Every structure is written in structure tokens, then in C-alpha cells.
Amino acid sequence: MMGYNYMMGGSGGTMMFFAWTTYLLVTVLLVLGIAALWKYINRK
């Protein structure tokens, strides 16, 4: 349990930062994918 408590307390900010970065990255990729799909559909 020491490791878990350390991660929650000591590296809490870092974990949140990585979580937000991943979330933003996924959102950007999703938007780009939809935009590319939209262009592909409209081109046909």
C-alpha cells in the first residue's frame, strides 16, 4: 500500500497531467479522423 499512497500523494499532479494529455491527444485524433472521413465521403 505504500507505493499506492505514494503515487496518489507524491505524483498525483503528474498522473493528472498525463491523464489530461492523453485525453486531449485522443480528442484531437478523433476530430482529425472525422475530418478526414468527411473529406473522403464528400470527394466521392
Helices and strands as residue ranges (DSSP letters): H 2-9, H 12-43
